[in-house]
Amino acid sequence: MSWNYRIVRRNDPLTDSGYWLGIYEAYYDDANDGACYALTEKTVGIEGETMESLTAEYRLFAEAFEKPVLDYETRQEVSE
């Protein structure tokens, strides 16, 4: 199993676009072609005990912007 942060699109009929974007933890099944099998229920934030750990966490968040957006319900890539 592995994980990373991903930008995820969730349906929200109350918004003009019909969805909302946030950063979630995504978990992958390394034995099943690395498919995403789970996402955290809520978005996650950046925290750290030291400036160094906070900076490291920030860099992991930044990597999410380099990956395709995932749909919350299907965990599949979507075009944003």
C-alpha positions, -999 to +999 in steps of 0.1 A: +000+000+000+011+036-007-005+070-004-001+106-015-021+138-015-044+144-044-068+171-056-103+156-055-135+168-070-167+162-050-202+169-063-219+199-047-251+210-063-251+242-044-221+256-063-222+272-097-199+245-111-217+216-095-186+205-076-160+214-051-122+208-051-100+199-021-069+181-011-073+146+003-051+116+012-054+090-015-045+053-008-033+029-035-033-009-039+002-016-051-009-052-059-037-040-082-019-018-107-017+009-081-053+018-084-067+043-058-089+023-035-096+049-007-098+086+000-100+103+033-135+114+042-126+150+047-099+173+032-066+175+050-045+205+061-009+212+065+006+208+100+041+203+113+060+202+146+089+222+132+094+245+103+113+217+085+085+192+089+059+218+079+080+226+048+082+189+039+045+185+043+039+216+021+061+201-006+040+169-006+009+190-009+024+209-039+030+176-057-008+171-058-011+200-083+011+180-107-012+150-108-047+146-125-078+155-104-096+125-090-134+121-087-144+114-050-171+088-059-152+068-085-116+076-075-109+078-113-091+107-130-113+135-143-105+164-166-109+196-146 
